[in-house]
Amino acid sequence: MPDEKIMNENIDYKRLLLCLQKKIACIIGVALAGSILCGAVYMSVRTATMETKYSSESKFYMQFTYDPENPIEQHYIGYTWNDLLHADPIIGLTVAAMREIDGHEAYMPSGDEELKEYLRSEGRLSGGILSDRRLLTVFFSDDSREKTALIQEAVEVGLLAFAAAAYEINTIELILSESPQLVIWDNHLHRAVVFGAVLFLVLAFFVWWLYYILDDSLYSLADIEKRYPYRALGILLKGEDADSPAPFFAETATNLAYIKRGQASPIVALADIPCPDPAALRASGVVLAVPFGRRNGKKTDRCVSFLRAQEIDIHGILITEADETFVGRYYNDKKSRA
């Protein structure tokens, strides 16, 4: 049959679902493998790229100088404190306090200017008002727990010294000094796993769909009738042959008996073509036996062409070695062989 006719066949949805059912375990396996693969890739990339980081937190409670005409606390918002922490007054006091802490030489640059630039860079030091304007929260982060703890202590001393000298701030008190904690990065492993499963499921369905539309196998009598101008004589299951007294599909035996009523027309399998003695078959003709679901459409076309070239009549096509479960469900025939 020409390729375009096969490609343009109407979709047999029952056949499609039964073929899909045969491959569904494989498709699910591909989806599971995809989820595991994407999860493993995500964890590998996350482990390789995730930096080690420690973060400290200090909280200060302040009372501002009262001025009814100019509420001073209105000016000390989150952005103000973030700028002040990076300004020379607080940075300078922080550096001075750091030089007084034992062991700072192992972690800090030697020069004051280098140390100031270090504190200002990469957003290591930040402050903000998270709720009440009187409550200031200061954060510092770095890749070393010891260095982070050292700078946290120096920042607390420097900020207290700055606030004590500031006219606008009446009192300030350190109410919380939380030791550096390892920053735990967000874990999106579950998203990677779900993404991998969905991606590979879609790919598996797409590959199966290509496999299905290119499948030129014979699964049913309708496949024979759509593709070839020959009679569909029936279906024989695995273990059955033309001489079986009670085949699963009883009409197969009846059709074969009708074909053989005048003279014996041998059943010729695809594997037996080209025939060793085609002249012996011209008088009787043949029944062409095509195995079920073997993707042998092109081979069947080739055999049909050979038989036509030899002027051997094809009385019909017979599907052999069929899967009982598949054809039983396709034809809603649930009987069992004796």
C-alpha positions as CSV (number, residue, x, y, z in Angstrom):
1,M,0.0,0.0,0.0
2,P,1.4,3.5,-0.8
3,D,2.9,5.2,2.2
4,E,0.6,8.2,2.0
5,K,-2.5,6.0,2.3
6,I,-1.1,4.4,5.5
7,M,-0.3,7.8,6.9
8,N,-3.8,9.1,6.1
9,E,-5.7,6.1,7.6
10,N,-8.4,7.1,10.0
11,I,-7.4,6.7,13.6
12,D,-8.7,3.5,15.2
13,Y,-8.9,4.8,18.8
14,K,-9.5,1.4,20.3
15,R,-6.4,0.0,18.5
16,L,-4.5,3.0,19.6
17,L,-5.4,2.6,23.3
18,L,-4.6,-1.1,23.2
19,C,-1.2,-0.4,21.6
20,L,-0.6,2.3,24.2
21,Q,-1.6,-0.1,27.0
22,K,1.1,-2.5,25.8
23,K,3.8,0.3,26.1
24,I,2.4,2.1,29.2
25,A,4.8,0.4,31.6
26,C,7.7,1.4,29.4
27,I,6.5,5.0,29.2
28,I,6.0,5.2,33.0
29,G,9.5,3.7,33.4
30,V,11.0,6.5,31.2
31,A,9.2,9.1,33.2
32,L,10.6,7.7,36.5
33,A,14.0,7.5,35.0
34,G,13.7,11.1,33.8
35,S,12.7,12.3,37.3
36,I,15.6,10.5,38.9
37,L,18.0,11.9,36.3
38,C,16.8,15.5,36.7
39,G,16.9,15.1,40.4
40,A,20.5,13.8,40.3
41,V,21.6,16.6,37.9
42,Y,19.9,19.3,40.1
43,M,21.6,17.9,43.3
44,S,25.0,17.7,41.5
45,V,24.7,21.3,40.2
46,R,23.4,22.6,43.6
47,T,26.3,20.9,45.4
48,A,28.9,22.2,43.0
49,T,27.6,25.8,42.9
50,M,26.2,26.4,46.4
51,E,28.6,28.5,48.4
52,T,29.1,28.1,52.1
53,K,27.8,31.1,53.9
54,Y,27.3,32.2,57.5
55,S,25.0,35.0,58.7
56,S,24.8,36.8,62.0
57,E,21.9,38.9,63.3
58,S,22.0,41.7,65.9
59,K,19.0,43.7,67.2
60,F,19.2,47.1,68.8
61,Y,16.4,48.9,70.6
62,M,16.6,52.7,70.5
63,Q,14.8,55.7,72.1
64,F,15.0,58.9,70.0
65,T,15.3,62.4,71.3
66,Y,11.8,63.9,71.6
67,D,11.2,66.9,69.4
68,P,7.5,67.7,68.8
69,E,8.2,70.0,65.9
70,N,10.5,67.5,64.1
71,P,9.9,63.8,64.9
72,I,13.4,62.6,64.5
73,E,12.5,58.9,64.3
74,Q,10.7,59.5,61.1
75,H,14.1,60.0,59.4
76,Y,15.6,56.8,60.6
77,I,14.1,54.3,58.1
78,G,15.6,51.1,56.8
79,Y,17.4,52.8,53.9
80,T,18.9,55.4,56.3
81,W,20.4,52.7,58.5
82,N,21.8,50.8,55.6
83,D,23.6,53.9,54.4
84,L,24.8,54.8,57.9
85,L,26.3,51.4,58.4
86,H,28.4,51.9,55.3
87,A,29.3,55.5,56.1
88,D,32.7,56.4,57.5
89,P,31.5,57.2,61.1
90,I,30.2,53.7,61.8
91,I,32.6,51.9,59.6
92,G,35.5,53.7,61.2
93,L,34.3,52.8,64.7
94,T,33.8,49.2,63.6
95,V,37.3,49.0,62.3
96,A,38.8,50.5,65.4
97,A,36.8,48.0,67.6
98,M,37.9,45.1,65.4
99,R,41.6,46.0,65.9
100,E,41.0,45.6,69.7
101,I,39.7,42.0,69.4
102,D,42.2,39.3,69.9
103,G,42.9,37.1,66.8
104,H,41.6,39.5,64.2
105,E,44.9,39.4,62.3
106,A,44.1,35.9,61.0
107,Y,40.9,37.0,59.2
108,M,41.2,40.7,58.4
109,P,43.1,42.8,55.8
110,S,46.1,44.7,57.3
111,G,45.1,48.2,56.2
112,D,42.1,50.1,57.5
113,E,41.0,51.2,54.1
114,E,41.1,47.7,52.7
115,L,39.0,46.5,55.7
116,K,36.5,49.3,55.1
117,E,36.1,48.3,51.5
118,Y,35.7,44.7,52.5
119,L,32.9,45.5,54.9
120,R,31.1,47.6,52.3
121,S,31.5,45.1,49.4
122,E,29.1,42.4,48.1
123,G,26.3,43.4,50.5
124,R,28.0,41.7,53.5
125,L,26.9,44.3,56.0
126,S,23.3,45.5,56.0
127,G,20.7,46.9,58.3
128,G,17.0,47.6,58.3
129,I,13.9,48.4,60.2
130,L,11.7,45.3,59.9
131,S,8.8,46.5,62.0
132,D,9.1,49.3,64.7
133,R,11.4,52.2,63.9
134,R,12.9,51.8,67.3
135,L,14.1,48.3,66.5
136,L,17.1,48.1,64.2
137,T,18.3,44.7,62.8
138,V,21.8,44.4,61.5
139,F,23.0,41.4,59.4
140,F,26.5,40.4,58.4
141,S,27.4,37.4,56.2
142,D,30.6,35.7,55.1
143,D,32.1,32.4,54.2
144,S,33.8,31.9,57.6
145,R,31.9,31.4,60.9
146,E,34.9,32.8,62.9
147,K,35.2,35.9,60.7
148,T,31.5,36.5,60.8
149,A,31.5,36.3,64.6
150,L,34.4,38.7,64.8
151,I,32.9,41.3,62.6
152,Q,29.5,41.0,64.3
153,E,31.1,41.8,67.6
154,A,33.0,44.8,66.1
155,V,29.8,46.1,64.4
156,E,27.9,45.9,67.7
157,V,30.6,47.9,69.5
158,G,31.0,50.4,66.7
159,L,27.2,51.0,66.4
160,L,26.7,51.4,70.1
161,A,29.6,54.0,70.2
162,F,28.1,55.9,67.2
163,A,24.6,56.0,68.8
164,A,26.0,57.1,72.1
165,A,27.5,60.2,70.5
166,A,24.5,60.9,68.2
167,Y,22.2,63.7,69.4
168,E,19.1,62.2,67.7
169,I,19.4,58.9,69.7
170,N,18.6,59.2,73.4
171,T,19.3,55.6,74.3
172,I,20.3,52.4,72.5
173,E,20.5,48.8,73.8
174,L,21.7,45.6,72.2
175,I,18.8,43.2,72.9
176,L,19.8,40.3,70.7
177,S,23.1,39.0,69.4
178,E,22.5,35.8,67.5
179,S,25.7,33.8,66.7
180,P,26.5,33.1,63.0
181,Q,24.4,30.4,61.5
182,L,25.0,28.4,58.3
183,V,22.7,29.8,55.5
184,I,20.7,26.9,54.2
185,W,19.9,27.4,50.5
186,D,16.5,26.7,49.2
187,N,16.1,23.1,48.1
188,H,14.0,22.7,44.9
189,L,14.7,19.0,44.5
190,H,11.0,18.2,44.4
191,R,10.5,20.7,41.5
192,A,13.4,19.2,39.6
193,V,12.0,15.7,40.1
194,V,8.5,16.7,39.0
195,F,9.9,18.6,36.0
196,G,12.0,15.6,34.9
197,A,9.0,13.3,35.2
198,V,6.7,15.5,33.2
199,L,9.4,16.3,30.6
200,F,10.3,12.7,30.0
201,L,6.7,11.6,30.1
202,V,5.9,14.1,27.3
203,L,9.0,13.0,25.4
204,A,8.1,9.3,25.9
205,F,4.5,9.9,24.6
206,F,5.9,11.8,21.6
207,V,8.3,9.0,20.7
208,W,5.6,6.4,21.2
209,W,3.3,8.4,19.0
210,L,5.9,8.5,16.2
211,Y,6.4,4.8,16.7
212,Y,2.6,4.2,16.5
213,I,1.9,6.3,13.4
214,L,4.9,4.6,11.6
215,D,3.7,1.1,12.7
216,D,2.6,-0.7,9.6
217,S,1.7,-3.9,11.4
218,L,-1.5,-5.8,11.0
219,Y,-3.5,-5.9,14.2
220,S,-7.1,-6.4,13.1
221,L,-9.2,-7.4,10.1
222,A,-9.9,-3.8,9.5
223,D,-6.2,-3.2,8.9
224,I,-6.2,-5.8,6.1
225,E,-9.3,-4.3,4.5
226,K,-8.0,-0.8,4.5
227,R,-4.6,-1.6,3.1
228,Y,-5.1,-4.4,0.6
229,P,-7.6,-5.3,-2.0
230,Y,-7.9,-8.9,-0.7
231,R,-10.3,-10.6,1.6
232,A,-9.5,-10.6,5.4
233,L,-9.9,-14.3,6.2
234,G,-9.5,-14.1,9.9
235,I,-7.1,-14.3,12.9
236,L,-5.2,-17.2,14.3
237,L,-3.8,-16.9,17.9
238,K,-0.4,-18.1,19.0
239,G,-0.5,-21.9,19.0
240,E,-3.3,-22.1,16.5
241,D,-2.9,-23.1,12.8
242,A,-5.2,-23.6,9.8
243,D,-6.0,-27.1,11.0
244,S,-7.1,-26.2,14.5
245,P,-10.6,-27.7,15.0
246,A,-11.8,-24.8,17.2
247,P,-9.9,-21.6,16.7
248,F,-10.5,-18.7,19.0
249,F,-12.3,-16.9,16.1
250,A,-14.6,-19.6,14.7
251,E,-15.2,-17.6,11.4
252,T,-11.5,-18.1,10.5
253,A,-12.0,-21.9,10.1
254,T,-15.2,-21.2,8.1
255,N,-13.5,-18.7,5.8
256,L,-10.5,-21.0,5.2
257,A,-12.9,-23.9,4.4
258,Y,-14.7,-21.7,1.9
259,I,-11.5,-20.8,0.1
260,K,-10.4,-24.4,-0.1
261,R,-13.8,-25.7,-1.3
262,G,-12.7,-26.3,-4.9
263,Q,-9.1,-27.0,-4.6
264,A,-6.5,-26.7,-1.8
265,S,-5.1,-23.2,-1.7
266,P,-1.9,-23.4,0.5
267,I,-1.3,-20.9,3.2
268,V,2.0,-19.2,2.5
269,A,3.9,-17.3,5.2
270,L,5.9,-14.2,4.5
271,A,9.1,-16.1,5.4
272,D,8.4,-18.6,2.6
273,I,8.3,-15.9,-0.1
274,P,9.8,-15.9,-2.7
275,C,8.5,-19.4,-3.2
276,P,10.9,-22.1,-4.5
277,D,8.4,-23.2,-7.1
278,P,5.9,-20.4,-7.9
279,A,4.6,-22.3,-10.9
280,A,3.0,-24.9,-8.7
281,L,1.0,-22.1,-7.0
282,R,-0.4,-20.4,-10.1
283,A,-3.2,-23.0,-10.5
284,S,-4.5,-22.9,-6.9
285,G,-3.6,-19.5,-5.7
286,V,-2.5,-18.8,-2.1
287,V,-3.6,-17.5,1.2
288,L,-1.0,-15.0,2.5
289,A,-0.2,-15.4,6.3
290,V,1.0,-12.3,8.0
291,P,2.2,-12.4,11.6
292,F,0.4,-10.2,14.1
293,G,2.0,-6.9,15.1
294,R,5.5,-7.5,13.7
295,R,6.0,-4.1,11.9
296,N,6.2,-6.1,8.7
297,G,4.1,-3.9,6.4
298,K,6.9,-3.3,3.9
299,K,7.8,-7.0,3.8
300,T,4.1,-7.8,3.2
301,D,4.0,-5.2,0.3
302,R,7.1,-6.9,-1.2
303,C,5.5,-10.3,-1.0
304,V,2.3,-9.1,-2.5
305,S,4.4,-7.6,-5.4
306,F,6.2,-10.9,-5.9
307,L,3.0,-12.9,-6.0
308,R,1.4,-10.4,-8.5
309,A,4.5,-10.6,-10.7
310,Q,4.3,-14.4,-10.7
311,E,0.6,-14.1,-11.5
312,I,-0.3,-16.1,-8.4
313,D,-3.8,-15.3,-7.2
314,I,-4.0,-14.1,-3.5
315,H,-7.3,-15.4,-2.2
316,G,-7.0,-13.5,1.0
317,I,-4.8,-12.5,3.9
318,L,-4.7,-14.3,7.3
319,I,-3.3,-12.8,10.5
320,T,-1.4,-15.4,12.5
321,E,0.3,-15.6,15.9
322,A,-2.0,-13.0,17.4
323,D,-2.0,-11.9,21.0
324,E,-5.1,-13.3,22.6
325,T,-5.4,-10.5,25.2
326,F,-5.1,-7.8,22.5
327,V,-7.6,-9.2,20.0
328,G,-10.0,-10.4,22.7
329,R,-10.2,-6.8,24.1
330,Y,-10.3,-5.3,20.6
331,Y,-13.3,-7.4,19.6
332,N,-14.9,-7.6,23.1
333,D,-14.5,-11.3,23.0
334,K,-13.6,-12.6,26.4
335,K,-14.1,-16.3,25.9
336,S,-11.3,-18.7,26.7
337,R,-9.9,-21.5,24.6
338,A,-10.7,-24.9,25.9
